Amino acid sequence: MIAIGSDHGGYRLKEEIKKYLDEKNIEYKDLGCFDEERVDYPGF
């Protein structure tokens, strides 16, 4: 399993990566963030 996460600046790229992983049937856990609202990146 792959763990993925990003701050608000990487949110869109993370979503594209998730689509790719889904297409390849690769398991992952999304640790956040879950939208483009500004967040403190060290938390992710």
Order of alpha helices (4+ residues) and beta strands (2+ residues): beta-alpha-beta
